[in-house]
Amino acid sequence: MRAVAVNEFGGDPKVVDVAKPTPGRDELLVEVAAAAVNPFDWKVADGMLATSMEHTFPLVLGMDFAGTVVDRGADAAQFSVGDRVFGSVLRAPVGAVGAYAEFLTVPAAGLVASAAGLDPAQAAALPTAAGTALGLLEAGGIRADQTILLVGAAGGVGTFVTQLAAARDARVLAVTRGVGAAGMGALGAAKTYDATGGIVVDRVRSDYPDGVDALVDLVSDATDFAAYARLIRDGGVALSTQFVADPQELAGRGVEAINHNQRSTAELYDRLADELRAHRITVPIEARLPLTDAAGAIARSRLGGARGKTVILP
Ligand SMILES: NC(=O)c1ccc[n+]([C@@H]2O[C@H](COP(=O)([O-])OP(=O)(O)OC[C@H]3O[C@@H](n4cnc5c(N)ncnc54)[C@H](OP(=O)(O)O)[C@@H]3O)[C@@H](O)[C@H]2O)c1
């Protein structure tokens, strides 16, 4: 079957022929209809997990998928052949299966949920991006009427944080680079700040002199994060997906610092699918590309500039 893989850490992704995987007793064989591009995909290809997990080469890229169950092991009774599913694959040896492929195997009791009634491209976009968005809001205890400063709002995770927070009646102040109030407002942002010329602390402080209740920062380094965190009122919460929040520095003001490491479950995926079916969230899809364009999609993700989700259609 065709897949997109690298032959070494840091190598160029290429379309390769690899053996179609065979499902183990507890696994599903899924014919992939769509795979989502996440920055995590190229970070893994660069060796982010090299010291923590076993890898194999060619290392097939991609985690988040949607597709149809075409075979299953004897103990994989949670789903039947013909079921439409979506989910995420990451297990040792990393690269033996991946989402940028025509087929993948995944434990039936793992990170898989029903995609019945969903567009596969939209379902594939949910696991990492929307899952992390929901995880951040729950970890931060975000409630109605709170004001959230969201940095990196126009990308995969940020577009879902915006929608899910607005659905909780929280006020989202979206920090983007080059995406204006019309685009973010359509997703539910109350206000949009363009940080193209540098971070926007002074403008936010002048608009919200009492500070914000929460910072959800998806992109900043430690310096910029610390500057944005000064906007949080005493007793608020600061979340980073870049592991740059400094609990000691923030504790003095009673601000809780959370370096968020998303741990998803199939139940969380079910909840996201329900949100999508009920039209409480939409999936902003920036591009739908064939497998042959996956290398270009990875290169563009590295460069930045994401506006919602890019999806590969094998
Ligand atoms: N810790 C975890 O569990 C976890 C989970 C999921 C994701 N992540 C990480 O979180 C990050 C975001 O993920 P993602 O999927 O949303 O990435 P993405 O789709 O690439 O989106 C990132 C967005 O942030 C914007 N951006 C970058 N720098 C900015 C700045 N200084 N100010 C304002 N906006 C800025 C980008 O646009 P421009 O490039 O045009 O500025 C882009 O719109 C990635 O590093 C990812 O690996 C971590």
The ligand as a Gaussian input file, in Angstrom:
#p B3LYP/6-31G(d) Opt

LIG

0 1
 N        1.138000      19.898000      24.659000
 C        0.186000      19.279000      23.964000
 O       -0.475000      18.344000      24.458000
 C       -0.129000      19.747000      22.578000
 C       -1.262000      19.284000      21.923000
 C       -1.555000      19.804000      20.652000
 C       -0.709000      20.736000      20.072000
 N        0.409000      21.117000      20.739000
 C        1.307000      22.127000      20.153000
 O        0.622000      23.377000      20.178000
 C        1.071000      24.167000      19.075000
 C       -0.139000      24.653000      18.282000
 O       -0.743000      23.540000      17.637000
 P       -1.698000      23.762000      16.388000
 O       -2.084000      22.417000      15.905000
 O       -2.737000      24.758000      16.709000
 O       -0.647000      24.423000      15.364000
 P       -0.959000      25.156000      13.998000
 O       -2.165000      24.570000      13.359000
 O        0.320000      25.197000      13.251000
 O       -1.393000      26.647000      14.436000
 C       -0.554000      27.543000      15.091000
 C       -1.142000      28.943000      14.879000
 O       -0.484000      29.895000      15.704000
 C       -0.159000      31.028000      14.906000
 N        0.965000      31.710000      15.548000
 C        2.260000      31.322000      15.579000
 N        2.981000      32.200000      16.321000
 C        2.116000      33.151000      16.742000
 C        2.254000      34.305000      17.552000
 N        3.443000      34.647000      18.059000
 N        1.160000      35.058000      17.806000
 C       -0.040000      34.715000      17.307000
 N       -0.256000      33.625000      16.555000
 C        0.837000      32.858000      16.267000
 C        0.129000      30.448000      13.540000
 O        0.006000      31.386000      12.493000
 P        1.316000      32.161000      11.933000
 O        2.383000      31.127000      11.749000
 O        0.826000      32.795000      10.672000
 O        1.655000      33.154000      12.994000
 C       -1.003000      29.426000      13.430000
 O       -2.207000      30.049000      13.010000
 C        2.031000      23.283000      18.270000
 O        3.358000      23.563000      18.661000
 C        1.642000      21.879000      18.701000
 O        2.694000      20.938000      18.534000
 C        0.728000      20.661000      21.973000

